[in-house]
Amino acid sequence: MSAPAHRPALIVADRWRDYQLLDCGDGMKQERWGPYTLVRPDPQIIWPRHAGDQEGRPPAKWEEWDGFYHRSEQGGGKWEFRRELPDHWQIRYGALTFKIHPTSFKHTGLFPEQAVNWDWFSAKIAAARTAGREVSVLNLFGYTGAATVAAAAAGASVCHVDAAEGMVKWCRENAALSGLAAAPIRYITDDCLKFVRREIKRGRRYDAIIMDPPTYGRGSTGEMWRLEDHLWELLAECRELLSEQPLFFLINAYTARLSPTVVANLLAELLGGRGGAITAGEVGLPVQRDGKVLPCGIYGRWEA
């Protein structure tokens, strides 16, 4: 049987140089993305914003921003820019380079807290490659491909799947920016569940699976995705895609409806007969001004 899941733990992405979470409060976060400072809403920030000096900390500088995302009461929102920003720019994390672009739905194309997962699975891939093993990775709901690029940089062949054609194109751009244009990456625009089922029929197998399922979503031809209704179905299908000696299985989630323990339980149910270890917890970002940690999602990891 698989080892019992560890007590949920918080892991913090504190190795960034080109990104900083400068401050947060009153539902907003102030971030430095390379040379530009952006302010965006975050529903988890329910503590107050401090404008003045407190307890010896430096004064807050909330008035210093280049872009501010104003949420609309009718839903959505829009950016206000104080100066003309480029349509996109780049930031680096180690040897990886990513395109940053403020989108109409407040995102920038990158979730910096996920760096802790990139580091974790990159080390596992690199160790397997050093031991002479080829590693194939499937990245489902791959978004703009940061995890895909990290896995490819570590030496894996990667299949990147997302239902949105624009996100798959963005992944290809990120790979090129990181010097991986010729890396063994398959770029697939498809509904993830349908793609997995076709891969099973084709007899393809993967040594590792990464997934970042949304709470809600639509597939490439309008299929409705609901996390609570469809996650286990997808996981069960993915189990059939694992090779005889899988390396790891990583689930990320951003919905408040799941706890790390739920994700750990899913992995235990899915992979309990394979041995290995399961860990689960939160990922977060350090707040520069006062040392708080902003929780940014949950993770569950199974590793051989």
LUMROFI-679309 format. One record per residue (C-alpha): residue in one letter; z, x, y; residue number from 1. Coordinates in Angstrom, 1 decimal. Layout:
// residues N
[A, [Z, X, Y], NUM];
...
END
This chain:
// residues 304
[M, [0.0, 0.0, 0.0], 1];
[S, [-0.4, 1.0, 3.6], 2];
[A, [2.6, 2.4, 5.4], 3];
[P, [4.4, -0.1, 7.5], 4];
[A, [3.3, -0.3, 11.1], 5];
[H, [5.4, 1.8, 13.6], 6];
[R, [7.4, 0.1, 16.2], 7];
[P, [5.0, -0.8, 19.1], 8];
[A, [4.6, 2.2, 21.4], 9];
[L, [3.2, 2.7, 24.9], 10];
[I, [0.7, 5.5, 25.3], 11];
[V, [-0.3, 6.6, 28.8], 12];
[A, [-3.6, 8.0, 30.0], 13];
[D, [-2.2, 10.8, 32.2], 14];
[R, [-4.9, 13.5, 31.8], 15];
[W, [-7.4, 12.2, 34.3], 16];
[R, [-8.5, 14.3, 37.3], 17];
[D, [-11.3, 12.2, 38.7], 18];
[Y, [-9.3, 9.0, 38.5], 19];
[Q, [-5.9, 8.0, 39.8], 20];
[L, [-4.0, 4.7, 40.0], 21];
[L, [-2.5, 5.3, 43.4], 22];
[D, [-0.3, 2.2, 43.9], 23];
[C, [0.0, -1.4, 42.8], 24];
[G, [1.9, -4.5, 43.8], 25];
[D, [1.5, -8.2, 44.7], 26];
[G, [-1.3, -8.6, 42.2], 27];
[M, [-3.4, -5.7, 43.5], 28];
[K, [-4.1, -2.1, 42.4], 29];
[Q, [-5.3, 0.8, 44.5], 30];
[E, [-7.4, 3.3, 42.6], 31];
[R, [-9.2, 6.5, 43.3], 32];
[W, [-12.6, 6.7, 41.5], 33];
[G, [-13.8, 10.2, 42.3], 34];
[P, [-14.4, 10.3, 46.1], 35];
[Y, [-13.9, 6.6, 46.7], 36];
[T, [-10.7, 4.4, 46.9], 37];
[L, [-11.0, 0.8, 45.6], 38];
[V, [-8.5, -2.0, 45.7], 39];
[R, [-8.9, -4.7, 42.9], 40];
[P, [-6.8, -7.6, 41.6], 41];
[D, [-4.8, -7.4, 38.4], 42];
[P, [-2.9, -10.5, 37.1], 43];
[Q, [-0.2, -8.4, 35.4], 44];
[I, [1.0, -6.9, 38.7], 45];
[I, [3.6, -9.5, 39.6], 46];
[W, [6.1, -7.0, 41.2], 47];
[P, [6.0, -6.6, 45.1], 48];
[R, [4.0, -4.2, 47.1], 49];
[H, [6.0, -1.7, 49.2], 50];
[A, [4.5, -0.8, 52.5], 51];
[G, [7.1, 1.6, 53.7], 52];
[D, [9.1, 4.5, 52.5], 53];
[Q, [11.6, 3.7, 49.8], 54];
[E, [14.0, 6.0, 47.8], 55];
[G, [12.4, 9.1, 49.1], 56];
[R, [8.9, 8.2, 47.9], 57];
[P, [5.9, 8.8, 50.2], 58];
[P, [4.8, 5.9, 52.4], 59];
[A, [2.3, 3.6, 50.9], 60];
[K, [-1.3, 3.8, 52.2], 61];
[W, [-2.7, 0.5, 51.3], 62];
[E, [-4.9, 0.4, 54.5], 63];
[E, [-6.9, 3.4, 53.2], 64];
[W, [-9.7, 2.0, 51.0], 65];
[D, [-13.4, 2.1, 50.8], 66];
[G, [-14.0, -1.1, 48.8], 67];
[F, [-11.8, -4.2, 48.4], 68];
[Y, [-12.4, -6.9, 45.9], 69];
[H, [-11.5, -10.3, 47.3], 70];
[R, [-10.9, -12.9, 44.6], 71];
[S, [-12.2, -16.4, 45.4], 72];
[E, [-10.1, -19.5, 44.8], 73];
[Q, [-13.2, -21.1, 43.2], 74];
[G, [-13.4, -18.3, 40.7], 75];
[G, [-15.1, -14.9, 40.8], 76];
[G, [-15.0, -13.0, 44.1], 77];
[K, [-16.9, -10.4, 46.1], 78];
[W, [-16.6, -6.8, 47.3], 79];
[E, [-15.9, -5.8, 51.0], 80];
[F, [-16.9, -2.2, 51.8], 81];
[R, [-15.7, -0.4, 54.9], 82];
[R, [-18.5, 2.1, 54.7], 83];
[E, [-21.8, 2.3, 52.9], 84];
[L, [-21.0, 3.4, 49.3], 85];
[P, [-23.7, 4.5, 46.9], 86];
[D, [-24.8, 1.9, 44.4], 87];
[H, [-23.2, 4.1, 41.7], 88];
[W, [-21.6, 7.5, 41.3], 89];
[Q, [-20.1, 9.7, 38.6], 90];
[I, [-16.7, 10.7, 37.4], 91];
[R, [-15.7, 13.1, 34.6], 92];
[Y, [-13.2, 13.2, 31.9], 93];
[G, [-13.2, 16.6, 30.3], 94];
[A, [-16.8, 17.2, 29.1], 95];
[L, [-17.7, 13.5, 29.5], 96];
[T, [-19.4, 12.0, 32.5], 97];
[F, [-19.5, 8.3, 33.3], 98];
[K, [-21.5, 6.2, 35.8], 99];
[I, [-19.3, 4.1, 38.0], 100];
[H, [-20.7, 1.0, 39.7], 101];
[P, [-18.6, -1.8, 41.3], 102];
[T, [-19.8, -5.0, 39.7], 103];
[S, [-19.7, -8.6, 41.0], 104];
[F, [-17.0, -9.4, 38.5], 105];
[K, [-14.6, -6.6, 39.9], 106];
[H, [-15.1, -4.1, 37.1], 107];
[T, [-16.5, -0.6, 37.6], 108];
[G, [-18.0, 0.0, 34.2], 109];
[L, [-15.1, 2.0, 32.8], 110];
[F, [-11.6, 1.4, 31.5], 111];
[P, [-9.8, 4.7, 32.2], 112];
[E, [-6.7, 3.8, 30.1], 113];
[Q, [-8.9, 4.0, 27.1], 114];
[A, [-9.0, 7.8, 27.4], 115];
[V, [-5.9, 8.0, 25.1], 116];
[N, [-8.0, 6.4, 22.4], 117];
[W, [-11.0, 8.7, 23.1], 118];
[D, [-8.7, 11.7, 22.7], 119];
[W, [-7.2, 10.3, 19.5], 120];
[F, [-10.3, 9.5, 17.6], 121];
[S, [-12.2, 12.6, 19.0], 122];
[A, [-9.6, 14.8, 17.4], 123];
[K, [-10.0, 13.0, 14.1], 124];
[I, [-13.8, 13.2, 14.2], 125];
[A, [-13.7, 16.9, 15.1], 126];
[A, [-11.3, 17.8, 12.3], 127];
[A, [-13.5, 16.0, 9.8], 128];
[R, [-16.6, 17.8, 11.1], 129];
[T, [-14.8, 21.1, 10.9], 130];
[A, [-14.0, 20.3, 7.2], 131];
[G, [-17.7, 19.9, 6.7], 132];
[R, [-17.9, 16.1, 6.6], 133];
[E, [-20.5, 14.0, 8.4], 134];
[V, [-18.9, 11.1, 10.3], 135];
[S, [-20.6, 7.8, 11.1], 136];
[V, [-19.0, 5.4, 13.7], 137];
[L, [-19.7, 1.8, 14.5], 138];
[N, [-18.7, 0.7, 18.0], 139];
[L, [-18.6, -3.1, 18.4], 140];
[F, [-18.4, -4.9, 21.7], 141];
[G, [-19.2, -1.4, 23.0], 142];
[Y, [-19.6, -2.3, 26.7], 143];
[T, [-20.9, 0.7, 28.7], 144];
[G, [-20.3, 3.1, 25.9], 145];
[A, [-17.4, 5.3, 26.9], 146];
[A, [-16.1, 5.3, 23.3], 147];
[T, [-19.6, 5.8, 22.0], 148];
[V, [-20.1, 8.8, 24.2], 149];
[A, [-16.7, 10.3, 23.3], 150];
[A, [-17.3, 9.9, 19.5], 151];
[A, [-20.8, 11.4, 19.8], 152];
[A, [-19.5, 14.3, 21.8], 153];
[A, [-17.0, 14.9, 19.0], 154];
[G, [-19.8, 15.2, 16.5], 155];
[A, [-20.2, 11.7, 15.0], 156];
[S, [-23.3, 9.7, 14.6], 157];
[V, [-22.7, 6.4, 16.4], 158];
[C, [-24.1, 2.9, 16.3], 159];
[H, [-23.3, 1.1, 19.6], 160];
[V, [-23.5, -2.7, 19.6], 161];
[D, [-23.2, -5.1, 22.5], 162];
[A, [-24.6, -8.5, 23.2], 163];
[A, [-25.5, -7.6, 26.8], 164];
[E, [-28.7, -5.6, 27.2], 165];
[G, [-27.5, -4.2, 30.6], 166];
[M, [-24.4, -2.8, 29.0], 167];
[V, [-26.4, -1.1, 26.2], 168];
[K, [-28.7, 0.4, 28.9], 169];
[W, [-25.6, 1.7, 30.8], 170];
[C, [-24.3, 3.3, 27.6], 171];
[R, [-27.6, 5.2, 27.2], 172];
[E, [-27.2, 6.4, 30.8], 173];
[N, [-23.6, 7.6, 30.1], 174];
[A, [-24.8, 9.5, 27.1], 175];
[A, [-27.5, 11.2, 29.1], 176];
[L, [-25.0, 12.1, 31.9], 177];
[S, [-22.8, 13.7, 29.3], 178];
[G, [-25.6, 15.8, 27.9], 179];
[L, [-26.0, 13.5, 24.8], 180];
[A, [-29.4, 12.0, 25.4], 181];
[A, [-30.6, 13.4, 22.1], 182];
[A, [-27.4, 12.7, 20.1], 183];
[P, [-27.6, 10.5, 17.0], 184];
[I, [-26.7, 7.2, 18.7], 185];
[R, [-28.3, 3.9, 17.8], 186];
[Y, [-28.3, 1.4, 20.7], 187];
[I, [-28.3, -2.2, 19.5], 188];
[T, [-28.3, -5.4, 21.6], 189];
[D, [-27.0, -8.1, 19.3], 190];
[D, [-24.3, -10.5, 18.4], 191];
[C, [-21.6, -8.3, 16.7], 192];
[L, [-20.8, -10.6, 13.8], 193];
[K, [-24.5, -11.2, 13.0], 194];
[F, [-25.2, -7.5, 13.2], 195];
[V, [-22.4, -6.6, 10.9], 196];
[R, [-23.6, -9.2, 8.3], 197];
[R, [-27.1, -7.7, 8.4], 198];
[E, [-25.7, -4.2, 8.0], 199];
[I, [-23.8, -5.3, 4.9], 200];
[K, [-27.1, -6.7, 3.4], 201];
[R, [-28.8, -3.4, 4.3], 202];
[G, [-26.2, -1.5, 2.4], 203];
[R, [-25.2, 0.6, 5.4], 204];
[R, [-21.6, 2.1, 5.5], 205];
[Y, [-19.5, 3.6, 8.3], 206];
[D, [-16.6, 6.1, 8.2], 207];
[A, [-14.9, 4.6, 11.2], 208];
[I, [-15.1, 1.4, 13.2], 209];
[I, [-14.1, 0.8, 16.9], 210];
[M, [-14.0, -2.7, 18.4], 211];
[D, [-13.0, -4.1, 21.7], 212];
[P, [-13.4, -7.8, 21.2], 213];
[P, [-13.2, -10.1, 24.3], 214];
[T, [-11.1, -13.2, 24.5], 215];
[Y, [-14.2, -15.3, 25.1], 216];
[G, [-17.8, -14.3, 25.0], 217];
[R, [-21.3, -15.3, 24.1], 218];
[G, [-23.7, -13.5, 21.8], 219];
[S, [-27.3, -12.5, 22.6], 220];
[T, [-28.6, -15.9, 21.8], 221];
[G, [-25.7, -18.0, 23.1], 222];
[E, [-23.3, -17.9, 20.2], 223];
[M, [-19.7, -18.7, 21.3], 224];
[W, [-17.0, -16.2, 20.5], 225];
[R, [-13.3, -17.1, 20.6], 226];
[L, [-10.9, -14.3, 19.7], 227];
[E, [-8.3, -16.5, 17.8], 228];
[D, [-11.0, -18.3, 15.9], 229];
[H, [-13.4, -15.4, 15.0], 230];
[L, [-11.5, -12.1, 15.0], 231];
[W, [-10.3, -12.3, 11.4], 232];
[E, [-13.8, -13.4, 10.2], 233];
[L, [-15.3, -10.3, 11.9], 234];
[L, [-12.6, -8.0, 10.5], 235];
[A, [-13.1, -9.2, 7.0], 236];
[E, [-16.9, -8.6, 7.3], 237];
[C, [-16.3, -5.1, 8.8], 238];
[R, [-14.1, -4.2, 5.8], 239];
[E, [-17.3, -4.4, 3.7], 240];
[L, [-19.0, -1.8, 5.9], 241];
[L, [-16.4, 0.9, 5.4], 242];
[S, [-17.3, 3.9, 3.4], 243];
[E, [-15.4, 5.0, 0.3], 244];
[Q, [-13.3, 7.4, 2.4], 245];
[P, [-13.0, 5.8, 5.8], 246];
[L, [-11.5, 7.9, 8.6], 247];
[F, [-10.1, 5.3, 11.1], 248];
[F, [-10.2, 1.7, 12.3], 249];
[L, [-9.4, 1.0, 16.0], 250];
[I, [-8.9, -2.4, 17.6], 251];
[N, [-8.5, -2.8, 21.4], 252];
[A, [-7.6, -6.1, 23.0], 253];
[Y, [-7.0, -7.2, 26.6], 254];
[T, [-5.8, -10.8, 26.0], 255];
[A, [-2.2, -11.7, 26.6], 256];
[R, [-2.4, -14.0, 23.6], 257];
[L, [-2.1, -11.1, 21.2], 258];
[S, [0.8, -8.7, 20.7], 259];
[P, [0.6, -5.2, 19.2], 260];
[T, [2.5, -6.5, 16.2], 261];
[V, [-0.2, -9.2, 15.6], 262];
[V, [-2.9, -6.5, 15.7], 263];
[A, [-0.8, -4.3, 13.3], 264];
[N, [-0.4, -7.2, 11.0], 265];
[L, [-4.2, -7.8, 11.0], 266];
[L, [-4.8, -4.2, 10.1], 267];
[A, [-2.2, -4.3, 7.3], 268];
[E, [-3.8, -7.4, 5.9], 269];
[L, [-7.3, -5.8, 6.2], 270];
[L, [-6.6, -2.3, 4.9], 271];
[G, [-3.3, -2.6, 3.0], 272];
[G, [-4.8, -1.4, -0.2], 273];
[R, [-6.2, 1.8, 1.2], 274];
[G, [-3.0, 3.6, 2.1], 275];
[G, [-3.0, 5.5, 5.4], 276];
[A, [-0.9, 4.7, 8.4], 277];
[I, [-0.9, 1.9, 11.0], 278];
[T, [0.3, 2.2, 14.6], 279];
[A, [0.1, -0.3, 17.4], 280];
[G, [1.2, -0.6, 21.0], 281];
[E, [0.1, -0.8, 24.6], 282];
[V, [-2.1, 1.5, 26.6], 283];
[G, [-1.3, 2.1, 30.2], 284];
[L, [-1.9, 4.1, 33.4], 285];
[P, [0.6, 6.0, 35.4], 286];
[V, [1.1, 4.8, 39.0], 287];
[Q, [1.0, 7.9, 41.2], 288];
[R, [3.3, 6.6, 44.0], 289];
[D, [6.4, 5.5, 42.1], 290];
[G, [6.0, 6.6, 38.5], 291];
[K, [5.7, 3.1, 37.1], 292];
[V, [3.2, 2.5, 34.2], 293];
[L, [0.7, -0.3, 34.5], 294];
[P, [0.1, -1.8, 31.0], 295];
[C, [-3.7, -2.3, 30.5], 296];
[G, [-4.1, -3.7, 27.0], 297];
[I, [-3.0, -3.3, 23.4], 298];
[Y, [-4.3, -1.2, 20.5], 299];
[G, [-4.0, -1.1, 16.8], 300];
[R, [-5.0, 2.0, 14.8], 301];
[W, [-5.4, 2.5, 11.1], 302];
[E, [-6.0, 6.1, 10.0], 303];
[A, [-6.4, 7.6, 6.5], 304];
END
